Amino acid sequence: MGAADEVWSIGELAERAGVSVKTVRYYSERGLLPEAGRTGGGHRRYGPGALERLRSIRALRALELPVTDVGRVLDQGSAWEDVVTGRLREVERRMTALRWHEASLRLLRDAPAAERAERLRLLGGLAAPPDTTVLARFWRRTLPVRFPARLAAAVVDAAVPRPPDDPTPAQVLAYARLHALVAAAPAPPVHLAGVPHRADALYEGLAEAYDLAAAPGSGDGGEALERFVGAYADALAARDTPAFRRRLARLLVAGADPVIGRYWQLAGALRDPGDGPTAGALHGRLCLALKRELTDGTESGAEPGAAPAWGE
């Protein structure tokens, strides 16, 4: 009998593979390990190919692939990439969760005694990694009724920070505070609440103004400020005049919300240095630029921290 015709008992196969007979039997009964046949007494027999297949099964199971996926990988060549890629995504999600747990534990370990209870309470309401549903819902509540779905998605995408994959303890605390802020906040005010306006024109124009303000070397005035004021003028069906700019300044002050200002402050703490400013920070800069223009530059030295009072 040649090597290709050799058959082994379940015990022989188990010994060659370095596993238990119970393991071989389990994979056989699940259909992962085909038998070459059976003896007259009903004992399983396996061909040489079973050894390599058993080794492949063990390698895939060591990577924690479910048994059903192991069969797909071995029997369907086209499933290889989908199954392995899906498993890789799951491992990445678990690693992210572990990094959030680690940073949370460091946050608690290093907390001053007087802050431990607060930090524990904040972390108790936060998943690891956090779910952004509550934040997205908060921003959708700020939008007018019958707001275009495309613009709503863009607003939420710009406003809801993505949880860092490898957060610092400070970022965990900022995200926990952000989550608690919106969970406890009343319905936020709609932009230009009580003033008839075209919301789609306003938000589209503001997005363009923020892009201009975020460009390197743009400063807080010039084209970005013109587009910022123009967005409000278009939305309110008004001309951009000195009188309109004074009216706009009053509207921005009246519409300032400390919850929104605090939101953008916390969201900014979650960004990497290379990400640039948040939309809220850009909005605050442009509000200050308008204020400086109206006061003829007398407050040009105002600190950025004053921005929330100007409609962040």
Residue pairs with C-beta under 8 A, 6 or more apart in sequence:
3 48
4 47
4 48
6 47
6 48
7 36
7 37
7 45
7 46
7 47
8 16
8 45
8 46
8 47
8 48
8 50
8 51
9 43
9 44
9 45
9 46
10 21
10 24
10 25
10 28
10 43
10 44
10 46
11 21
13 24
13 46
13 50
13 51
13 54
14 20
14 21
14 23
14 24
16 51
17 24
17 51
17 54
17 55
17 58
19 54
19 58
24 33
24 46
24 54
25 44
27 33
27 54
27 57
28 35
28 44
30 67
30 71
31 71
32 53
32 57
32 67
32 70
32 71
32 74
33 46
33 50
33 53
33 54
33 57
34 50
34 53
35 44
35 45
35 46
35 50
36 45
36 46
36 47
36 50
37 45
38 44
38 45
39 45
53 74
56 74
57 70
57 74
60 69
60 70
60 73
60 74
61 67
61 70
63 87
64 87
65 73
65 83
65 87
69 79
69 83
69 86
69 87
72 79
72 83
73 79
73 80
73 83
73 84
96 129
96 165
96 166
97 128
97 129
99 165
99 166
99 167
100 128
100 129
100 130
100 163
100 167
100 172
101 128
103 167
103 168
103 169
103 171
103 172
104 123
104 126
104 128
104 169
104 172
106 169
107 119
107 123
107 169
107 170
107 172
107 173
108 116
108 119
108 120
108 123
110 169
111 119
119 173
119 176
122 173
122 176
122 177
122 179
122 180
123 172
123 176
125 176
125 179
125 180
125 183
126 172
126 175
126 176
126 179
129 163
129 165
130 163
130 175
130 179
132 160
132 161
132 162
132 163
134 179
134 182
134 183
135 159
135 160
135 161
135 178
135 179
135 182
136 156
136 160
138 182
138 185
138 188
138 263
139 155
139 156
139 159
139 160
140 152
140 156
141 187
141 188
142 188
142 189
142 190
142 191
143 152
143 155
143 190
143 199
144 190
144 199
147 199
147 200
148 200
151 200
151 203
151 204
154 203
154 207
155 203
158 207
158 279
159 267
159 279
159 280
161 175
161 178
161 267
161 270
161 271
161 278
163 175
163 270
164 171
164 270
164 272
167 175
170 269
171 269
171 270
174 266
174 269
174 270
175 266
175 270
177 266
178 263
178 266
178 267
178 270
181 259
181 262
181 263
181 266
182 263
185 259
188 257
188 259
188 260
189 255
189 257
191 199
191 202
191 203
191 255
192 199
192 202
192 235
192 236
192 251
192 255
193 255
195 236
195 251
196 236
197 235
197 236
197 237
198 234
198 235
198 237
199 235
201 231
201 234
201 235
202 231
202 232
202 234
202 235
204 231
205 227
205 228
205 230
205 231
205 232
205 234
205 235
206 228
206 231
206 283
208 227
208 231
209 224
209 225
209 227
209 228
209 230
209 231
209 282
209 286
210 224
210 279
210 282
210 283
210 286
212 218
212 223
212 224
212 227
213 220
213 224
213 228
213 282
213 285
213 286
214 276
214 277
214 282
215 224
218 224
220 285
220 286
220 288
220 289
221 289
221 292
221 293
224 286
224 289
225 286
225 289
225 290
225 293
226 240
228 286
228 289
228 290
229 240
229 244
229 245
229 248
229 290
230 240
232 238
232 248
232 251
233 239
233 240
233 244
238 244
245 290
245 293
245 294
246 294
248 290
249 290
249 291
249 294
251 311
252 287
252 290
252 310
252 311
253 309
253 310
253 311
255 311
256 308
256 309
256 310
256 311
256 312
258 308
260 280
260 308
260 312
261 280
261 284
261 307
261 308
261 309
261 312
262 308
263 280
264 278
264 279
264 280
264 281
264 284
264 308
264 312
265 308
267 278
267 280
268 277
268 278
268 280
268 281
271 278
277 285
280 312
281 304
281 307
281 312
283 307
283 311
283 312
284 304
284 307
284 308
284 310
284 311
284 312
285 304
285 307
287 307
287 310
287 311
287 312
288 302
288 304
288 306
288 307
288 310
290 310
291 299
291 302
291 310
292 299
292 300
292 302
